């Protein structure tokens, strides 16, 4: 073990915890540190590396939370023995099959999940706009206006300074491995999903999708008559990897491994490696939607699936809708090298460039450190809201509604024997937003309940929600379909 770890060299000023984390992950994934091996004691190794013991302990705890390590009372940390080892480089699916050439056939727009009441309190996906640093944003906006407005056309792939800022952020915060040319700036995550469908999918293709899952993905990937095959979740509310082995071949799999939407499960490292191995064997593209990974409340966010190896068959989708504002309509897509030209060309023909001024202000917001500062503040802010709302629901609706506990995100799911479509309609009439859990299923719903976004609600709104929910439930039988 000493020989395997002796070549770890940390560079001062470069994020020592991140460097140590990456060094250990690479050695574990490659098998250089075998399953069952005991890692050095934190005190001694910290002295050897010239870092604080707290830094080593924090890395150990992060690796334990992600499933790389197990701890044993009184004897320290060990590498998990059940990790699925893979080749250092995963070859993406064959590109021999011709990709869709632009201009693509454009389907009629699918019905939006957001209706006329999209901005009501407790609408899922809506951030706390009152907490946004609007004065800083407006100052940057005024600085950029005169400089940007005199420019001509820009690249359809996106404003280069923004792609560079994103590349640095995704590397440091999410562990994504990419260069700036692999990033496309999109009109939110929804356009990213639509671009994937336009480039990779034919009308006859099969798409695997989490069940329950994100309705917007069903709309973007299932248009033109494509077959959507649901993939169940485990008891831990994460994608069931074993179930994939019994499903028909598919061109792509859509998933939310870091925080399953809407149920909140996290795919641990052993399952992530098994998922990548399945994708390699079946030549299936994985769409990783990292929709709110920044808002994990316990420990650091789990690293992205895309960055586990130098090359993975993963298309990584992200957005600024929840971290900044939905009204920006700004997202991003990270694609493997072999697909870059196809995606750039498709974006050029289907939408052209994204609004330049918005991109320039966002780039300055990130480069000036405001983005990281805002995320840090909102992570603490949303954690407090999550605790208060979770407590209210448990206190007032025990035995009738069961909160699905999760330690991340901007929404809560409650399940129960209710007619969730009718309950959502009743809440909407009382000024409360929500979505029915049953609507997130492909085919027959296996559970009923509510998806309630708490990020955009203050304490007063939470109290109103409890009163309104009690009133609506009282007006309807708990049994579905009865009045």
C-alpha positions as CSV (number, residue, x, y, z in Angstrom):
1,X,0.0,0.0,0.0
2,X,2.8,2.4,0.8
3,X,4.3,2.0,-2.7
4,X,0.9,2.7,-4.3
5,X,0.4,5.9,-2.3
6,X,4.0,7.1,-2.3
7,X,3.7,8.8,-5.7
8,X,0.8,11.0,-4.6
9,X,2.1,14.6,-4.8
10,X,-0.2,17.5,-3.8
11,X,0.4,20.9,-5.3
12,X,0.0,23.8,-2.9
13,X,-2.7,26.3,-3.8
14,X,-4.5,23.9,-6.1
15,X,-7.3,22.6,-3.8
16,X,-5.5,20.0,-1.6
17,X,-8.7,18.0,-0.7
18,X,-9.7,17.8,-4.4
19,X,-6.3,16.6,-5.4
20,X,-6.2,13.9,-2.7
21,X,-9.8,12.9,-3.5
22,X,-9.0,12.5,-7.2
23,X,-5.8,10.6,-6.6
24,X,-7.5,8.1,-4.4
25,X,-10.5,7.6,-6.7
26,X,-8.2,7.0,-9.7
27,X,-6.2,4.4,-7.8
28,X,-9.3,2.6,-6.5
29,X,-11.0,2.6,-9.9
30,X,-7.9,1.3,-11.7
31,X,-7.5,-1.5,-9.1
32,X,-4.1,-0.2,-7.9
33,X,-5.7,0.0,-4.5
34,X,-7.5,-3.3,-4.3
35,X,-10.8,-4.1,-2.6
36,X,-10.3,-4.7,1.1
37,X,-7.1,-2.7,1.4
38,X,-6.8,-0.5,4.5
39,X,-6.0,3.2,4.0
40,X,-3.4,4.9,6.1
41,X,-4.4,6.5,9.4
42,X,-5.5,10.1,8.9
43,X,-3.0,11.5,11.4
44,X,0.1,9.9,10.1
45,X,-0.8,10.3,6.4
46,X,-1.6,14.0,6.9
47,X,1.9,14.5,8.4
48,X,3.5,12.6,5.4
49,X,1.6,14.7,2.9
50,X,2.1,18.0,4.7
51,X,-1.6,18.7,5.0
52,X,-4.1,19.0,7.9
53,X,-5.6,15.9,9.4
54,X,-9.0,17.5,8.8
55,X,-8.3,17.5,5.1
56,X,-7.5,13.8,5.0
57,X,-10.5,13.0,7.2
58,X,-12.9,15.0,5.0
59,X,-11.7,13.1,1.9
60,X,-12.1,9.7,3.7
61,X,-15.7,10.7,4.7
62,X,-16.6,11.9,1.2
63,X,-15.3,8.6,-0.3
64,X,-17.3,6.7,2.3
65,X,-20.5,8.6,1.5
66,X,-20.0,7.8,-2.2
67,X,-19.5,4.1,-1.6
68,X,-15.8,3.8,-2.3
69,X,-14.8,3.1,1.3
70,X,-16.2,1.3,4.4
71,X,-15.3,2.1,7.9
72,X,-14.7,-0.4,10.7
73,X,-14.9,0.6,14.3
74,X,-11.4,1.1,15.8
75,X,-9.5,0.1,12.6
76,X,-10.1,2.9,10.1
77,X,-11.2,3.0,6.5
78,X,-11.1,0.1,3.9
79,X,-11.7,0.0,0.2
80,X,-15.1,-1.7,-0.5
81,X,-14.6,-5.2,-1.8
82,X,-17.7,-5.2,-4.0
83,X,-16.6,-2.5,-6.5
84,X,-17.0,-3.3,-10.1
85,X,-13.7,-2.7,-11.8
86,X,-13.7,-1.4,-15.4
87,X,-11.1,-0.7,-18.1
88,X,-9.4,2.7,-17.7
89,X,-11.0,4.0,-20.9
90,X,-14.6,3.1,-21.8
91,X,-15.2,3.2,-25.6
92,X,-18.3,5.1,-26.4
93,X,-21.0,3.4,-28.5
94,X,-20.1,2.8,-32.1
95,X,-20.7,5.8,-34.4
96,X,-20.9,3.5,-37.4
97,X,-24.7,4.0,-37.5
98,X,-25.3,7.2,-39.3
99,X,-26.3,10.1,-37.0
100,X,-29.3,12.2,-37.8
101,X,-28.3,14.9,-40.2
102,X,-29.7,18.5,-39.8
103,X,-32.1,20.0,-40.5
104,X,-34.0,17.5,-38.2
105,X,-37.7,16.9,-38.4
106,X,-39.2,19.0,-35.8
107,X,-42.2,17.5,-33.9
108,X,-45.0,19.5,-32.5
109,X,-44.1,20.9,-29.1
110,X,-45.1,18.6,-26.3
111,X,-47.4,19.9,-23.7
112,X,-45.4,21.7,-21.0
113,X,-45.3,20.4,-17.5
114,X,-45.7,24.0,-16.4
115,X,-49.1,25.6,-16.8
116,X,-50.5,29.0,-16.1
117,X,-49.8,28.6,-12.4
118,X,-46.0,27.8,-12.9
119,X,-44.9,30.5,-10.4
120,X,-47.2,29.6,-7.5
121,X,-45.5,28.8,-4.1
122,X,-44.5,25.1,-3.9
123,X,-44.2,24.7,-7.7
124,X,-41.3,22.2,-8.2
125,X,-38.1,23.6,-9.7
126,X,-38.7,27.2,-8.9
127,X,-35.8,28.7,-6.8
128,X,-36.1,31.4,-4.2
129,X,-35.9,34.4,-6.5
130,X,-36.0,36.9,-3.6
131,X,-32.6,35.5,-2.4
132,X,-30.9,36.1,-5.8
133,X,-28.2,38.8,-5.7
134,X,-30.0,41.0,-8.2
135,X,-27.9,44.1,-7.5
136,X,-24.7,42.3,-8.4
137,X,-26.4,40.9,-11.5
138,X,-27.7,44.3,-12.7
139,X,-24.2,45.9,-12.2
140,X,-22.6,43.2,-14.4
141,X,-25.5,43.5,-16.9
142,X,-24.9,47.3,-17.3
143,X,-21.1,46.7,-17.6
144,X,-21.7,44.1,-20.4
145,X,-24.4,45.9,-22.4
146,X,-22.3,48.4,-24.3
147,X,-19.5,45.9,-25.0
148,X,-21.7,43.1,-26.1
149,X,-24.3,45.0,-28.1
150,X,-21.8,46.2,-30.7
151,X,-20.7,42.6,-31.5
152,X,-21.9,40.6,-34.5
153,X,-22.8,37.0,-34.5
154,X,-21.3,34.6,-32.1
155,X,-20.7,30.8,-32.1
156,X,-23.8,28.5,-32.0
157,X,-21.9,26.4,-29.5
158,X,-21.9,29.4,-27.0
159,X,-19.9,32.3,-25.8
160,X,-16.3,31.1,-25.3
161,X,-15.7,32.9,-21.9
162,X,-18.8,31.2,-20.5
163,X,-17.8,27.8,-21.8
164,X,-14.4,28.3,-20.2
165,X,-15.9,29.3,-16.9
166,X,-18.2,26.3,-17.0
167,X,-15.4,23.9,-17.9
168,X,-13.5,25.1,-14.8
169,X,-16.5,25.0,-12.5
170,X,-17.7,21.5,-13.7
171,X,-14.1,20.1,-13.2
172,X,-13.7,21.5,-9.7
173,X,-17.3,21.1,-8.4
174,X,-18.7,18.1,-10.3
175,X,-15.6,16.1,-11.4
176,X,-16.6,16.4,-15.1
177,X,-13.8,15.7,-17.5
178,X,-14.1,17.8,-20.6
179,X,-12.5,20.7,-22.6
180,X,-14.3,23.9,-23.5
181,X,-15.1,22.7,-27.1
182,X,-17.2,19.8,-25.7
183,X,-19.6,22.2,-24.1
184,X,-22.7,23.6,-25.8
185,X,-24.7,26.4,-24.3
186,X,-28.4,25.7,-24.6
187,X,-31.8,27.3,-23.9
188,X,-32.1,25.4,-20.6
189,X,-31.7,21.7,-20.1
190,X,-34.8,21.0,-22.2
191,X,-33.1,22.1,-25.4
192,X,-30.1,20.0,-24.4
193,X,-32.4,16.9,-24.3
194,X,-34.0,17.9,-27.6
195,X,-30.6,18.2,-29.2
196,X,-29.7,14.7,-28.0
197,X,-32.9,13.4,-29.5
198,X,-32.3,15.2,-32.8
199,X,-28.7,14.0,-33.2
200,X,-28.8,10.5,-31.8
201,X,-32.4,9.1,-32.2
202,X,-34.4,7.9,-35.1
203,X,-38.3,7.7,-34.8
204,X,-38.0,3.9,-34.5
205,X,-35.5,4.0,-31.6
206,X,-36.1,2.8,-28.0
207,X,-35.4,5.0,-25.1
208,X,-35.0,3.8,-21.5
209,X,-36.2,6.2,-18.9
210,X,-36.4,6.2,-15.1
211,X,-39.9,5.4,-13.7
212,X,-41.0,7.6,-12.1
213,X,-39.0,10.3,-13.8
214,X,-38.8,13.8,-15.3
215,X,-41.7,14.5,-17.6
216,X,-39.7,17.0,-19.7
217,X,-37.3,14.2,-20.7
218,X,-40.3,12.0,-21.7
219,X,-41.5,14.8,-24.0
220,X,-38.1,15.6,-25.5
221,X,-36.9,12.0,-26.1
222,X,-40.3,10.3,-26.7
223,X,-41.5,12.6,-29.6
224,X,-41.8,11.3,-33.2
225,X,-43.3,8.1,-31.9
226,X,-40.2,6.7,-30.2
227,X,-40.8,3.9,-27.7
228,X,-40.3,4.8,-24.0
229,X,-39.4,1.8,-21.8
230,X,-39.6,2.5,-18.1
231,X,-36.8,1.4,-15.7
232,X,-37.9,0.8,-12.1
233,X,-36.2,2.2,-9.0
234,X,-34.8,0.3,-6.1
235,X,-36.0,0.5,-2.6
236,X,-33.4,3.2,-2.1
237,X,-35.2,5.3,-4.8
238,X,-32.3,5.1,-7.3
239,X,-32.1,3.5,-10.7
240,X,-32.4,-0.3,-10.6
241,X,-29.2,-1.4,-12.5
242,X,-30.1,-5.1,-12.3
243,X,-33.4,-4.4,-14.1
244,X,-31.5,-3.0,-17.1
245,X,-30.2,-6.5,-17.9
246,X,-33.8,-7.7,-18.6
247,X,-35.0,-4.8,-20.7
248,X,-34.9,-4.6,-24.6
249,X,-31.9,-3.0,-26.3
250,X,-32.0,0.8,-26.5
251,X,-30.2,3.7,-28.1
252,X,-30.1,5.9,-24.9
253,X,-30.8,5.7,-21.2
254,X,-32.0,8.9,-19.4
255,X,-31.2,9.0,-15.7
256,X,-30.6,11.3,-12.8
257,X,-27.9,9.4,-10.8
258,X,-26.8,12.1,-8.4
259,X,-30.4,12.9,-7.1
260,X,-33.1,10.9,-8.7
261,X,-36.0,13.0,-9.9
262,X,-38.4,13.1,-8.2
263,X,-37.8,10.5,-5.5
264,X,-34.3,11.7,-4.4
265,X,-32.2,8.5,-4.4
266,X,-28.5,8.6,-5.0
267,X,-26.7,6.0,-7.1
268,X,-23.7,4.8,-5.1
269,X,-20.4,4.1,-6.7
270,X,-20.7,0.3,-7.1
271,X,-24.0,0.8,-9.0
272,X,-22.4,3.6,-11.1
273,X,-19.6,1.3,-12.2
274,X,-22.1,-1.4,-13.0
275,X,-24.1,1.1,-15.0
276,X,-21.1,2.1,-17.0
277,X,-20.2,-1.5,-17.6
278,X,-23.7,-2.2,-18.8
279,X,-23.6,0.8,-21.2
280,X,-20.2,-0.4,-22.5
281,X,-21.5,-4.0,-23.2
282,X,-24.8,-2.9,-24.7
283,X,-23.4,0.2,-26.6
284,X,-26.0,2.4,-25.0
285,X,-25.6,6.2,-24.6
286,X,-26.3,7.5,-21.0
287,X,-27.9,10.9,-20.6
288,X,-26.9,12.2,-17.1
289,X,-29.2,15.0,-16.0
290,X,-27.4,16.7,-13.1
291,X,-30.4,19.0,-12.5
292,X,-29.8,20.1,-8.9
293,X,-26.5,18.4,-7.8
294,X,-25.3,21.6,-6.1
295,X,-27.9,21.4,-3.3
296,X,-26.8,18.4,-1.3
297,X,-27.1,19.2,2.4
298,X,-25.0,16.4,4.0
299,X,-21.3,16.3,2.8
300,X,-20.1,17.3,-0.6
301,X,-22.2,16.5,-3.7
302,X,-21.4,13.1,-5.2
303,X,-19.2,13.5,-8.3
304,X,-20.7,13.2,-11.7
305,X,-20.9,9.8,-13.5
306,X,-19.4,11.4,-16.6
307,X,-16.1,12.1,-14.9
308,X,-15.3,8.6,-13.5
309,X,-13.1,7.8,-16.5
310,X,-11.3,9.7,-19.2
311,X,-13.9,8.6,-21.7
312,X,-17.4,7.5,-20.9
313,X,-20.5,7.0,-23.0
314,X,-22.2,9.8,-21.2
315,X,-23.9,13.0,-22.4
316,X,-24.0,15.4,-19.4
317,X,-26.9,17.9,-19.1
318,X,-27.1,20.8,-16.7
319,X,-28.9,24.1,-16.3
320,X,-28.8,27.5,-14.5
321,X,-32.6,27.5,-14.0
322,X,-32.3,26.3,-10.4
323,X,-28.9,27.7,-9.5
324,X,-29.7,31.2,-10.8
325,X,-33.1,32.0,-12.5
326,X,-35.4,30.0,-14.8
327,X,-36.0,33.2,-16.8
328,X,-32.4,33.2,-18.1
329,X,-33.3,30.1,-20.2
330,X,-29.6,29.0,-20.0
331,X,-28.3,25.5,-19.8
332,X,-25.4,23.4,-21.1
333,X,-24.6,20.1,-22.6
334,X,-21.3,18.3,-22.4
335,X,-20.8,15.8,-25.3
336,X,-18.1,13.2,-26.1
337,X,-15.4,14.3,-28.6
338,X,-16.8,12.1,-31.3
339,X,-20.1,13.9,-31.3
340,X,-19.0,17.5,-31.1
341,X,-19.4,18.4,-34.7
342,X,-22.8,16.8,-35.1
343,X,-24.2,18.7,-32.1
344,X,-22.7,22.0,-33.2
345,X,-24.2,21.6,-36.6
346,X,-27.6,20.6,-35.3
347,X,-27.7,23.6,-32.9
348,X,-26.7,25.9,-35.8
349,X,-29.6,24.6,-37.9
350,X,-32.3,24.3,-35.2
351,X,-31.8,27.4,-33.1
352,X,-28.6,29.2,-33.9
353,X,-26.7,31.0,-31.1
354,X,-28.0,31.6,-27.6
355,X,-28.6,35.2,-26.4
356,X,-25.1,36.7,-26.1
357,X,-25.7,39.3,-23.4
358,X,-27.1,36.7,-21.0
359,X,-24.2,34.5,-21.6
360,X,-21.7,37.3,-21.1
361,X,-23.2,38.4,-17.8
362,X,-23.3,34.8,-16.6
363,X,-19.7,34.4,-17.5
364,X,-18.7,37.5,-15.5
365,X,-20.9,36.3,-12.6
366,X,-19.0,33.0,-12.5
367,X,-15.5,34.4,-13.1
368,X,-16.0,37.0,-10.3
369,X,-16.7,34.3,-7.7
370,X,-20.3,35.3,-7.3
371,X,-21.7,32.0,-8.6
372,X,-19.8,29.9,-6.0
373,X,-20.7,32.3,-3.2
374,X,-24.4,32.2,-4.2
375,X,-24.4,28.4,-4.3
376,X,-22.9,28.2,-0.9
377,X,-25.5,30.6,0.6
378,X,-28.4,28.9,-1.1
379,X,-27.3,25.4,0.0
380,X,-27.5,26.5,3.6
381,X,-30.7,28.5,2.9
382,X,-32.5,25.5,1.3
383,X,-31.3,23.1,3.9
384,X,-33.1,25.2,6.6
385,X,-36.3,25.3,4.5
386,X,-36.1,21.5,3.9
387,X,-35.9,20.9,7.6
388,X,-38.8,23.2,8.5
389,X,-41.1,21.9,5.7
390,X,-40.3,18.3,6.4
391,X,-41.1,18.7,10.0
392,X,-44.5,20.5,9.3
393,X,-45.6,17.7,6.9
394,X,-44.6,14.9,9.4
395,X,-46.3,16.7,12.3
396,X,-49.6,17.6,10.5
397,X,-50.1,14.6,8.2
398,X,-48.7,11.6,10.0
399,X,-50.5,8.5,9.0
400,X,-52.0,10.1,5.9
401,X,-49.0,11.3,3.9
402,X,-45.5,9.9,4.1
403,X,-42.6,12.2,3.3
404,X,-39.9,10.5,1.2
405,X,-36.8,11.5,3.1
406,X,-33.9,13.0,1.2
407,X,-31.0,15.2,2.1
408,X,-30.8,17.2,-1.1
409,X,-32.7,19.3,-3.6
410,X,-35.5,21.9,-3.8
411,X,-38.6,19.7,-3.4
412,X,-40.2,17.1,-1.2
413,X,-42.2,14.1,-2.2
414,X,-45.1,12.8,-0.1
415,X,-46.8,9.6,-0.9
416,X,-50.3,8.4,0.2
417,X,-53.5,6.7,-0.8
418,X,-54.9,9.9,-2.4
419,X,-56.3,11.0,-5.8
420,X,-53.3,13.2,-6.4
421,X,-54.7,14.7,-9.6
422,X,-57.7,16.0,-7.7
423,X,-55.6,17.2,-4.8
424,X,-53.2,19.1,-7.0
425,X,-56.2,20.8,-8.7
426,X,-57.6,21.7,-5.3
427,X,-54.3,23.1,-4.1
428,X,-54.0,25.2,-7.3
429,X,-57.4,26.8,-6.6
430,X,-56.1,27.8,-3.2
431,X,-52.9,29.3,-4.6
432,X,-50.6,26.4,-3.9
433,X,-48.5,24.9,-6.7
434,X,-47.5,21.2,-6.8
435,X,-47.4,18.3,-9.3
436,X,-49.0,14.8,-8.9
437,X,-46.6,12.0,-8.4
438,X,-48.7,9.7,-10.5
439,X,-48.0,11.9,-13.6
440,X,-44.3,11.1,-13.4
441,X,-44.8,7.5,-14.3
442,X,-44.7,5.9,-17.7
443,X,-47.9,3.9,-18.0
444,X,-49.7,2.8,-14.7
445,X,-48.7,4.8,-11.6
446,X,-47.2,2.6,-8.9
447,X,-47.5,5.3,-6.3
448,X,-49.6,8.4,-5.7
449,X,-48.6,11.5,-3.9
450,X,-47.4,15.1,-4.3
451,X,-44.2,16.7,-5.5
452,X,-43.9,20.0,-3.5
453,X,-41.2,22.5,-4.3
454,X,-40.3,24.3,-1.0
455,X,-37.4,26.5,-2.3
456,X,-39.7,29.4,-3.4
457,X,-41.8,29.4,-0.2
458,X,-41.1,31.3,3.1
459,X,-42.3,30.2,6.5
460,X,-45.7,32.0,6.1
461,X,-46.3,30.2,2.8
462,X,-45.4,26.9,4.4
463,X,-48.0,27.5,7.0
464,X,-50.6,28.3,4.3
465,X,-49.6,25.2,2.4
466,X,-50.3,23.0,5.5
467,X,-53.7,24.6,6.0
468,X,-54.6,24.3,2.3
469,X,-53.5,20.7,2.1
470,X,-55.5,19.8,5.2
471,X,-58.5,21.5,3.7
472,X,-58.2,19.7,0.3
473,X,-57.6,16.3,1.9
474,X,-60.5,16.9,4.3
475,X,-62.8,17.5,1.3
476,X,-61.8,14.3,-0.4
477,X,-61.6,10.7,0.8
478,X,-58.2,9.4,1.4
479,X,-59.0,6.5,-0.9
480,X,-58.3,7.3,-4.5
481,X,-61.4,7.8,-6.7
482,X,-63.9,8.1,-3.8
483,X,-65.7,11.3,-2.9
